[in-house]
Amino acid sequence: MTERTPQDGALRRDLAFSYRIYSPADSTGDCLFLLHGSGVDETTLVPLAREIAPRVVLIAVRGRIVQEDGFRWFARITPTRFEQQSIRTETQAFAGFVADAATRHDLDLSRTIFLGYSNGANLVSSLMLLHPGLVERAALLRPMPVLDDVPATDLSKVRVLIVAGAADITYAPFAPALVTLLSQHGAEIDARIVVSGHEFGSTDAAIVRQWLAKSAAVAQAG
């Protein structure tokens, strides 16, 4: 089943999560999975993603937990404490969604990047730690660690960009702990701080774009 809006393509409901696909005519064959922040929907990261990489396929996914007039990825107890079973249930469901979407739409996961913002970034970090092998590259904007119990996961083949906001007084203090956590599991981390609060903008787009170009050069050299 699909729904159309004037400004977007089709909203698809044929898999576990609702999602939209944006496929440029001159696509490079690379793919960005977009995971939005709290209280909004799957369209909010599309302009940023187009600024980052206008020629990649975008898979904009909607979280399944309803929050006010929008959605989120898992339930929270406070702004910085989260319901652990909800994290694990939704992360497992999303892992299945990624595999199903890759099969249905002929996506090459080795050429896929996961771009997550805030609650969406936290879902991506949980996906890396709980379901290793799906994520090879991830750009996390304004993230924090959310898992109370972290398995002994090998992330030695994973490259991660973490961008915190200097004025993000609620979440930025937690970013170094996530850098340490993912590094301890073997991930290659590029950690940045931007002059911003919790919001994202063109500075983030430029950093992600630069990081992707560097990652592509490293992959080609290897």
PyRosetta script that sets phi, psi and omega in degrees:
from pyrosetta import init, pose_from_sequence

init()
pose = pose_from_sequence("MTERTPQDGALRRDLAFSYRIYSPADSTGDCLFLLHGSGVDETTLVPLAREIAPRVVLIAVRGRIVQEDGFRWFARITPTRFEQQSIRTETQAFAGFVADAATRHDLDLSRTIFLGYSNGANLVSSLMLLHPGLVERAALLRPMPVLDDVPATDLSKVRVLIVAGAADITYAPFAPALVTLLSQHGAEIDARIVVSGHEFGSTDAAIVRQWLAKSAAVAQAG")
pose.set_psi(1, 138.8)
pose.set_omega(1, 179.3)
pose.set_phi(2, -130.8)
pose.set_psi(2, 152.1)
pose.set_omega(2, 173.7)
pose.set_phi(3, -127.5)
pose.set_psi(3, 144.7)
pose.set_omega(3, -179.9)
pose.set_phi(4, -118.5)
pose.set_psi(4, 142.5)
pose.set_omega(4, 174.1)
pose.set_phi(5, -120.5)
pose.set_psi(5, 159.7)
pose.set_omega(5, -176.7)
pose.set_phi(6, -60.9)
pose.set_psi(6, -32.6)
pose.set_omega(6, -172.8)
pose.set_phi(7, -98.4)
pose.set_psi(7, -10.0)
pose.set_omega(7, -175.3)
pose.set_phi(8, -127.0)
pose.set_psi(8, 173.9)
pose.set_omega(8, 172.5)
pose.set_phi(9, -80.5)
pose.set_psi(9, -151.8)
pose.set_omega(9, -175.4)
pose.set_phi(10, -81.4)
pose.set_psi(10, 136.8)
pose.set_omega(10, 170.3)
pose.set_phi(11, -87.3)
pose.set_psi(11, 115.7)
pose.set_omega(11, -175.6)
pose.set_phi(12, -98.2)
pose.set_psi(12, 138.8)
pose.set_omega(12, 179.5)
pose.set_phi(13, -126.2)
pose.set_psi(13, 27.3)
pose.set_omega(13, -174.8)
pose.set_phi(14, -88.8)
pose.set_psi(14, -4.4)
pose.set_omega(14, 177.9)
pose.set_phi(15, -125.3)
pose.set_psi(15, -173.8)
pose.set_omega(15, -173.1)
pose.set_phi(16, -64.4)
pose.set_psi(16, -28.0)
pose.set_omega(16, 177.2)
pose.set_phi(17, -118.9)
pose.set_psi(17, 144.6)
pose.set_omega(17, 172.1)
pose.set_phi(18, -71.1)
pose.set_psi(18, 145.6)
pose.set_omega(18, -175.1)
pose.set_phi(19, -159.9)
pose.set_psi(19, 164.4)
pose.set_omega(19, 174.8)
pose.set_phi(20, -126.9)
pose.set_psi(20, 146.7)
pose.set_omega(20, 175.9)
pose.set_phi(21, -115.7)
pose.set_psi(21, 131.5)
pose.set_omega(21, 174.5)
pose.set_phi(22, -119.2)
pose.set_psi(22, 113.6)
pose.set_omega(22, -175.4)
pose.set_phi(23, -118.6)
pose.set_psi(23, 102.1)
pose.set_omega(23, 178.2)
pose.set_phi(24, -65.9)
pose.set_psi(24, 148.3)
pose.set_omega(24, -177.8)
pose.set_phi(25, -61.8)
pose.set_psi(25, -31.4)
pose.set_omega(25, -179.1)
pose.set_phi(26, -105.2)
pose.set_psi(26, 41.0)
pose.set_omega(26, -176.5)
pose.set_phi(27, -57.8)
pose.set_psi(27, 142.5)
pose.set_omega(27, 177.1)
pose.set_phi(28, -79.2)
pose.set_psi(28, -16.0)
pose.set_omega(28, -174.3)
pose.set_phi(29, 97.5)
pose.set_psi(29, -11.1)
pose.set_omega(29, 173.8)
pose.set_phi(30, -78.7)
pose.set_psi(30, 164.0)
pose.set_omega(30, -175.0)
pose.set_phi(31, -141.2)
pose.set_psi(31, 140.6)
pose.set_omega(31, 173.5)
pose.set_phi(32, -117.2)
pose.set_psi(32, 120.2)
pose.set_omega(32, 167.4)
pose.set_phi(33, -86.2)
pose.set_psi(33, 128.2)
pose.set_omega(33, -177.5)
pose.set_phi(34, -109.1)
pose.set_psi(34, 125.6)
pose.set_omega(34, 179.4)
pose.set_phi(35, -121.7)
pose.set_psi(35, 110.2)
pose.set_omega(35, -171.8)
pose.set_phi(36, -73.8)
pose.set_psi(36, 172.9)
pose.set_omega(36, 175.4)
pose.set_phi(37, -86.5)
pose.set_psi(37, -170.6)
pose.set_omega(37, -174.0)
pose.set_phi(38, -75.3)
pose.set_psi(38, 143.7)
pose.set_omega(38, 169.9)
pose.set_phi(39, 75.2)
pose.set_psi(39, 15.1)
pose.set_omega(39, 178.4)
pose.set_phi(40, -130.4)
pose.set_psi(40, -157.0)
pose.set_omega(40, 178.1)
pose.set_phi(41, -137.1)
pose.set_psi(41, -171.2)
pose.set_omega(41, -170.7)
pose.set_phi(42, -68.5)
pose.set_psi(42, -15.8)
pose.set_omega(42, -177.0)
pose.set_phi(43, -80.4)
pose.set_psi(43, -15.5)
pose.set_omega(43, -168.0)
pose.set_phi(44, -69.4)
pose.set_psi(44, -26.4)
pose.set_omega(44, -179.6)
pose.set_phi(45, -93.4)
pose.set_psi(45, -5.1)
pose.set_omega(45, -175.9)
pose.set_phi(46, -62.5)
pose.set_psi(46, -47.0)
pose.set_omega(46, 178.3)
pose.set_phi(47, -59.4)
pose.set_psi(47, -41.0)
pose.set_omega(47, 178.0)
pose.set_phi(48, -62.7)
pose.set_psi(48, -44.5)
pose.set_omega(48, -179.3)
pose.set_phi(49, -63.2)
pose.set_psi(49, -38.8)
pose.set_omega(49, 178.3)
pose.set_phi(50, -66.4)
pose.set_psi(50, -33.9)
pose.set_omega(50, 176.4)
pose.set_phi(51, -68.5)
pose.set_psi(51, -35.4)
pose.set_omega(51, -179.7)
pose.set_phi(52, -72.7)
pose.set_psi(52, -50.3)
pose.set_omega(52, -172.0)
pose.set_phi(53, -148.0)
pose.set_psi(53, 85.2)
pose.set_omega(53, -173.1)
pose.set_phi(54, -67.4)
pose.set_psi(54, -13.9)
pose.set_omega(54, -175.2)
pose.set_phi(55, -109.2)
pose.set_psi(55, 14.5)
pose.set_omega(55, 177.9)
pose.set_phi(56, -102.2)
pose.set_psi(56, 156.5)
pose.set_omega(56, 173.9)
pose.set_phi(57, -73.4)
pose.set_psi(57, 132.6)
pose.set_omega(57, 178.7)
pose.set_phi(58, -107.7)
pose.set_psi(58, 129.7)
pose.set_omega(58, 172.0)
pose.set_phi(59, -112.6)
pose.set_psi(59, 98.9)
pose.set_omega(59, -177.6)
pose.set_phi(60, -94.4)
pose.set_psi(60, 115.4)
pose.set_omega(60, -170.0)
pose.set_phi(61, -110.1)
pose.set_psi(61, 146.2)
pose.set_omega(61, -179.7)
pose.set_phi(62, -103.1)
pose.set_psi(62, 126.5)
pose.set_omega(62, 173.0)
pose.set_phi(63, -61.2)
pose.set_psi(63, 156.1)
pose.set_omega(63, -173.0)
pose.set_phi(64, -99.4)
pose.set_psi(64, -6.3)
pose.set_omega(64, -179.3)
pose.set_phi(65, -93.5)
pose.set_psi(65, 122.8)
pose.set_omega(65, -177.4)
pose.set_phi(66, -77.6)
pose.set_psi(66, 130.9)
pose.set_omega(66, 175.0)
pose.set_phi(67, -134.6)
pose.set_psi(67, 113.5)
pose.set_omega(67, -179.3)
pose.set_phi(68, 52.7)
pose.set_psi(68, -121.8)
pose.set_omega(68, -178.9)
pose.set_phi(69, -95.0)
pose.set_psi(69, 9.3)
pose.set_omega(69, -178.1)
pose.set_phi(70, -136.2)
pose.set_psi(70, -149.4)
pose.set_omega(70, -172.7)
pose.set_phi(71, -139.2)
pose.set_psi(71, 162.2)
pose.set_omega(71, 173.0)
pose.set_phi(72, -142.5)
pose.set_psi(72, -179.9)
pose.set_omega(72, -171.7)
pose.set_phi(73, -98.8)
pose.set_psi(73, -27.9)
pose.set_omega(73, 175.1)
pose.set_phi(74, -157.4)
pose.set_psi(74, 162.6)
pose.set_omega(74, -173.4)
pose.set_phi(75, -73.7)
pose.set_psi(75, 147.0)
pose.set_omega(75, 177.5)
pose.set_phi(76, -118.5)
pose.set_psi(76, 153.2)
pose.set_omega(76, 177.1)
pose.set_phi(77, -97.1)
pose.set_psi(77, -46.9)
pose.set_omega(77, 172.3)
pose.set_phi(78, -134.2)
pose.set_psi(78, 176.0)
pose.set_omega(78, 177.8)
pose.set_phi(79, -57.3)
pose.set_psi(79, -22.4)
pose.set_omega(79, -178.8)
pose.set_phi(80, -124.9)
pose.set_psi(80, 12.9)
pose.set_omega(80, 174.0)
pose.set_phi(81, -129.5)
pose.set_psi(81, 139.4)
pose.set_omega(81, -169.4)
pose.set_phi(82, -132.2)
pose.set_psi(82, 151.0)
pose.set_omega(82, -177.9)
pose.set_phi(83, -73.9)
pose.set_psi(83, 113.3)
pose.set_omega(83, -168.6)
pose.set_phi(84, -66.1)
pose.set_psi(84, -39.9)
pose.set_omega(84, 179.5)
pose.set_phi(85, -66.6)
pose.set_psi(85, -35.7)
pose.set_omega(85, 177.0)
pose.set_phi(86, -63.2)
pose.set_psi(86, -42.4)
pose.set_omega(86, 177.3)
pose.set_phi(87, -57.1)
pose.set_psi(87, -49.4)
pose.set_omega(87, -175.2)
pose.set_phi(88, -68.8)
pose.set_psi(88, -39.9)
pose.set_omega(88, 179.9)
pose.set_phi(89, -64.9)
pose.set_psi(89, -47.3)
pose.set_omega(89, -177.6)
pose.set_phi(90, -71.8)
pose.set_psi(90, -33.5)
pose.set_omega(90, 177.8)
pose.set_phi(91, -67.1)
pose.set_psi(91, -41.7)
pose.set_omega(91, 177.8)
pose.set_phi(92, -63.3)
pose.set_psi(92, -42.0)
pose.set_omega(92, 178.4)
pose.set_phi(93, -63.8)
pose.set_psi(93, -39.0)
pose.set_omega(93, -179.6)
pose.set_phi(94, -69.1)
pose.set_psi(94, -36.0)
pose.set_omega(94, 176.0)
pose.set_phi(95, -58.8)
pose.set_psi(95, -43.2)
pose.set_omega(95, 176.8)
pose.set_phi(96, -65.1)
pose.set_psi(96, -38.5)
pose.set_omega(96, 178.1)
pose.set_phi(97, -61.4)
pose.set_psi(97, -44.1)
pose.set_omega(97, -179.8)
pose.set_phi(98, -59.2)
pose.set_psi(98, -47.1)
pose.set_omega(98, 179.7)
pose.set_phi(99, -62.5)
pose.set_psi(99, -42.7)
pose.set_omega(99, -179.6)
pose.set_phi(100, -67.4)
pose.set_psi(100, -41.7)
pose.set_omega(100, 179.4)
pose.set_phi(101, -64.4)
pose.set_psi(101, -39.7)
pose.set_omega(101, 178.8)
pose.set_phi(102, -61.9)
pose.set_psi(102, -41.3)
pose.set_omega(102, 179.0)
pose.set_phi(103, -68.8)
pose.set_psi(103, -47.9)
pose.set_omega(103, -174.9)
pose.set_phi(104, -66.3)
pose.set_psi(104, -36.1)
pose.set_omega(104, -173.7)
pose.set_phi(105, -111.6)
pose.set_psi(105, 13.9)
pose.set_omega(105, 174.6)
pose.set_phi(106, 55.3)
pose.set_psi(106, 52.2)
pose.set_omega(106, 180.0)
pose.set_phi(107, -95.8)
pose.set_psi(107, 140.1)
pose.set_omega(107, 177.3)
pose.set_phi(108, -94.4)
pose.set_psi(108, 105.4)
pose.set_omega(108, -176.0)
pose.set_phi(109, -65.3)
pose.set_psi(109, -21.0)
pose.set_omega(109, 176.2)
pose.set_phi(110, -73.3)
pose.set_psi(110, -13.4)
pose.set_omega(110, 178.0)
pose.set_phi(111, -114.9)
pose.set_psi(111, 27.9)
pose.set_omega(111, -175.6)
pose.set_phi(112, -114.4)
pose.set_psi(112, 138.6)
pose.set_omega(112, 176.7)
pose.set_phi(113, -119.7)
pose.set_psi(113, 142.8)
pose.set_omega(113, 177.9)
pose.set_phi(114, -106.7)
pose.set_psi(114, 119.4)
pose.set_omega(114, 179.0)
pose.set_phi(115, -110.1)
pose.set_psi(115, 112.7)
pose.set_omega(115, -178.2)
pose.set_phi(116, -123.2)
pose.set_psi(116, 143.7)
pose.set_omega(116, 178.5)
pose.set_phi(117, -121.9)
pose.set_psi(117, 128.5)
pose.set_omega(117, 175.0)
pose.set_phi(118, 55.3)
pose.set_psi(118, -117.7)
pose.set_omega(118, -179.8)
pose.set_phi(119, -58.9)
pose.set_psi(119, -34.6)
pose.set_omega(119, 175.6)
pose.set_phi(120, -67.0)
pose.set_psi(120, -37.7)
pose.set_omega(120, 175.8)
pose.set_phi(121, -64.1)
pose.set_psi(121, -36.5)
pose.set_omega(121, 179.8)
pose.set_phi(122, -68.7)
pose.set_psi(122, -33.0)
pose.set_omega(122, 174.2)
pose.set_phi(123, -65.6)
pose.set_psi(123, -40.9)
pose.set_omega(123, 179.9)
pose.set_phi(124, -64.0)
pose.set_psi(124, -43.9)
pose.set_omega(124, 179.3)
pose.set_phi(125, -63.9)
pose.set_psi(125, -37.0)
pose.set_omega(125, 175.9)
pose.set_phi(126, -66.0)
pose.set_psi(126, -37.7)
pose.set_omega(126, 177.7)
pose.set_phi(127, -61.7)
pose.set_psi(127, -43.3)
pose.set_omega(127, 178.9)
pose.set_phi(128, -61.4)
pose.set_psi(128, -42.6)
pose.set_omega(128, -173.9)
pose.set_phi(129, -79.9)
pose.set_psi(129, -33.9)
pose.set_omega(129, -175.7)
pose.set_phi(130, -94.4)
pose.set_psi(130, -24.4)
pose.set_omega(130, -177.3)
pose.set_phi(131, -135.5)
pose.set_psi(131, 67.1)
pose.set_omega(131, -176.3)
pose.set_phi(132, -61.5)
pose.set_psi(132, 148.0)
pose.set_omega(132, 177.8)
pose.set_phi(133, 106.8)
pose.set_psi(133, -22.0)
pose.set_omega(133, 179.9)
pose.set_phi(134, -81.0)
pose.set_psi(134, -37.7)
pose.set_omega(134, -174.2)
pose.set_phi(135, -106.4)
pose.set_psi(135, 123.3)
pose.set_omega(135, 173.4)
pose.set_phi(136, -106.4)
pose.set_psi(136, -31.8)
pose.set_omega(136, 177.6)
pose.set_phi(137, -136.6)
pose.set_psi(137, 135.2)
pose.set_omega(137, -179.2)
pose.set_phi(138, -145.4)
pose.set_psi(138, 136.2)
pose.set_omega(138, 173.4)
pose.set_phi(139, -112.0)
pose.set_psi(139, 118.1)
pose.set_omega(139, -173.9)
pose.set_phi(140, -114.3)
pose.set_psi(140, 116.6)
pose.set_omega(140, -180.0)
pose.set_phi(141, -102.7)
pose.set_psi(141, 124.4)
pose.set_omega(141, 178.3)
pose.set_phi(142, 56.6)
pose.set_psi(142, 49.0)
pose.set_omega(142, -178.1)
pose.set_phi(143, -92.1)
pose.set_psi(143, 173.1)
pose.set_omega(143, 170.5)
pose.set_phi(144, -153.0)
pose.set_psi(144, 158.2)
pose.set_omega(144, 175.5)
pose.set_phi(145, -71.5)
pose.set_psi(145, 142.2)
pose.set_omega(145, -176.3)
pose.set_phi(146, -127.9)
pose.set_psi(146, -17.1)
pose.set_omega(146, -177.4)
pose.set_phi(147, -83.7)
pose.set_psi(147, 130.8)
pose.set_omega(147, 175.4)
pose.set_phi(148, -75.8)
pose.set_psi(148, -38.5)
pose.set_omega(148, -179.7)
pose.set_phi(149, -119.5)
pose.set_psi(149, 117.1)
pose.set_omega(149, -175.4)
pose.set_phi(150, -109.3)
pose.set_psi(150, 125.0)
pose.set_omega(150, 179.6)
pose.set_phi(151, -71.1)
pose.set_psi(151, 165.5)
pose.set_omega(151, 179.6)
pose.set_phi(152, -81.0)
pose.set_psi(152, 79.0)
pose.set_omega(152, -175.1)
pose.set_phi(153, -96.1)
pose.set_psi(153, 140.1)
pose.set_omega(153, 176.3)
pose.set_phi(154, -92.9)
pose.set_psi(154, 111.2)
pose.set_omega(154, 179.3)
pose.set_phi(155, -110.4)
pose.set_psi(155, 26.0)
pose.set_omega(155, -174.4)
pose.set_phi(156, -65.9)
pose.set_psi(156, -16.6)
pose.set_omega(156, 179.0)
pose.set_phi(157, -102.1)
pose.set_psi(157, 11.0)
pose.set_omega(157, -174.4)
pose.set_phi(158, -108.3)
pose.set_psi(158, 134.7)
pose.set_omega(158, 174.6)
pose.set_phi(159, -113.0)
pose.set_psi(159, 130.8)
pose.set_omega(159, -173.5)
pose.set_phi(160, -131.0)
pose.set_psi(160, 133.7)
pose.set_omega(160, 169.8)
pose.set_phi(161, -104.7)
pose.set_psi(161, 128.4)
pose.set_omega(161, 177.5)
pose.set_phi(162, -120.6)
pose.set_psi(162, 123.6)
pose.set_omega(162, -179.1)
pose.set_phi(163, -122.4)
pose.set_psi(163, 114.4)
pose.set_omega(163, 178.2)
pose.set_phi(164, -103.3)
pose.set_psi(164, 157.5)
pose.set_omega(164, 177.1)
pose.set_phi(165, -100.7)
pose.set_psi(165, 127.7)
pose.set_omega(165, -176.1)
pose.set_phi(166, -59.0)
pose.set_psi(166, -33.5)
pose.set_omega(166, -177.9)
pose.set_phi(167, -98.4)
pose.set_psi(167, 11.4)
pose.set_omega(167, 179.6)
pose.set_phi(168, -84.8)
pose.set_psi(168, 81.7)
pose.set_omega(168, -167.6)
pose.set_phi(169, -68.4)
pose.set_psi(169, -24.0)
pose.set_omega(169, -178.9)
pose.set_phi(170, -81.3)
pose.set_psi(170, -43.1)
pose.set_omega(170, -169.9)
pose.set_phi(171, -107.0)
pose.set_psi(171, -30.7)
pose.set_omega(171, -177.1)
pose.set_phi(172, -57.6)
pose.set_psi(172, -35.5)
pose.set_omega(172, 178.8)
pose.set_phi(173, -60.7)
pose.set_psi(173, -20.2)
pose.set_omega(173, -179.5)
pose.set_phi(174, -89.3)
pose.set_psi(174, -14.2)
pose.set_omega(174, -175.5)
pose.set_phi(175, -60.1)
pose.set_psi(175, -42.6)
pose.set_omega(175, 178.9)
pose.set_phi(176, -58.6)
pose.set_psi(176, -32.9)
pose.set_omega(176, 178.8)
pose.set_phi(177, -66.8)
pose.set_psi(177, -35.2)
pose.set_omega(177, 177.6)
pose.set_phi(178, -70.8)
pose.set_psi(178, -39.5)
pose.set_omega(178, 175.7)
pose.set_phi(179, -57.4)
pose.set_psi(179, -47.1)
pose.set_omega(179, 179.6)
pose.set_phi(180, -63.0)
pose.set_psi(180, -45.4)
pose.set_omega(180, -177.7)
pose.set_phi(181, -59.9)
pose.set_psi(181, -50.4)
pose.set_omega(181, -177.5)
pose.set_phi(182, -69.1)
pose.set_psi(182, -35.2)
pose.set_omega(182, 176.9)
pose.set_phi(183, -64.3)
pose.set_psi(183, -40.7)
pose.set_omega(183, 179.2)
pose.set_phi(184, -63.1)
pose.set_psi(184, -25.4)
pose.set_omega(184, 177.7)
pose.set_phi(185, -91.8)
pose.set_psi(185, 5.6)
pose.set_omega(185, 171.3)
pose.set_phi(186, 101.5)
pose.set_psi(186, -2.8)
pose.set_omega(186, -177.6)
pose.set_phi(187, -69.4)
pose.set_psi(187, 148.1)
pose.set_omega(187, 173.7)
pose.set_phi(188, -88.8)
pose.set_psi(188, 116.6)
pose.set_omega(188, -171.0)
pose.set_phi(189, -111.0)
pose.set_psi(189, 135.8)
pose.set_omega(189, 168.2)
pose.set_phi(190, -117.1)
pose.set_psi(190, 108.3)
pose.set_omega(190, -175.5)
pose.set_phi(191, -105.8)
pose.set_psi(191, 129.1)
pose.set_omega(191, -178.9)
pose.set_phi(192, -128.9)
pose.set_psi(192, 157.1)
pose.set_omega(192, 173.0)
pose.set_phi(193, -127.4)
pose.set_psi(193, 131.5)
pose.set_omega(193, 179.2)
pose.set_phi(194, -114.4)
pose.set_psi(194, 156.1)
pose.set_omega(194, 178.3)
pose.set_phi(195, -79.5)
pose.set_psi(195, 86.2)
pose.set_omega(195, -173.4)
pose.set_phi(196, -161.3)
pose.set_psi(196, 166.5)
pose.set_omega(196, 169.3)
pose.set_phi(197, -92.8)
pose.set_psi(197, -138.7)
pose.set_omega(197, -179.7)
pose.set_phi(198, -79.2)
pose.set_psi(198, -16.4)
pose.set_omega(198, -179.3)
pose.set_phi(199, -72.2)
pose.set_psi(199, 158.9)
pose.set_omega(199, 176.4)
pose.set_phi(200, -114.5)
pose.set_psi(200, 164.5)
pose.set_omega(200, -179.0)
pose.set_phi(201, -166.9)
pose.set_psi(201, -158.4)
pose.set_omega(201, -174.1)
pose.set_phi(202, -64.2)
pose.set_psi(202, -29.7)
pose.set_omega(202, 176.9)
pose.set_phi(203, -62.5)
pose.set_psi(203, -42.3)
pose.set_omega(203, 176.4)
pose.set_phi(204, -62.8)
pose.set_psi(204, -42.1)
pose.set_omega(204, -179.8)
pose.set_phi(205, -59.4)
pose.set_psi(205, -43.6)
pose.set_omega(205, -179.3)
pose.set_phi(206, -64.1)
pose.set_psi(206, -40.6)
pose.set_omega(206, 179.8)
pose.set_phi(207, -66.0)
pose.set_psi(207, -45.5)
pose.set_omega(207, 179.9)
pose.set_phi(208, -64.2)
pose.set_psi(208, -41.8)
pose.set_omega(208, 179.2)
pose.set_phi(209, -60.5)
pose.set_psi(209, -44.9)
pose.set_omega(209, 178.2)
pose.set_phi(210, -63.1)
pose.set_psi(210, -41.5)
pose.set_omega(210, -178.7)
pose.set_phi(211, -66.5)
pose.set_psi(211, -40.2)
pose.set_omega(211, 178.4)
pose.set_phi(212, -63.9)
pose.set_psi(212, -40.9)
pose.set_omega(212, 178.8)
pose.set_phi(213, -63.6)
pose.set_psi(213, -40.9)
pose.set_omega(213, 177.8)
pose.set_phi(214, -65.3)
pose.set_psi(214, -43.0)
pose.set_omega(214, 179.3)
pose.set_phi(215, -61.9)
pose.set_psi(215, -41.2)
pose.set_omega(215, 178.7)
pose.set_phi(216, -64.0)
pose.set_psi(216, -39.2)
pose.set_omega(216, 179.2)
pose.set_phi(217, -66.1)
pose.set_psi(217, -39.3)
pose.set_omega(217, 178.1)
pose.set_phi(218, -65.2)
pose.set_psi(218, -42.1)
pose.set_omega(218, -179.1)
pose.set_phi(219, -64.5)
pose.set_psi(219, -40.2)
pose.set_omega(219, 179.7)
pose.set_phi(220, -67.5)
pose.set_psi(220, -37.5)
pose.set_omega(220, 179.7)
pose.set_phi(221, -67.4)
pose.set_psi(221, -31.8)
pose.set_omega(221, -179.7)
pose.set_phi(222, -75.0)
pose.dump_pdb("model.pdb")
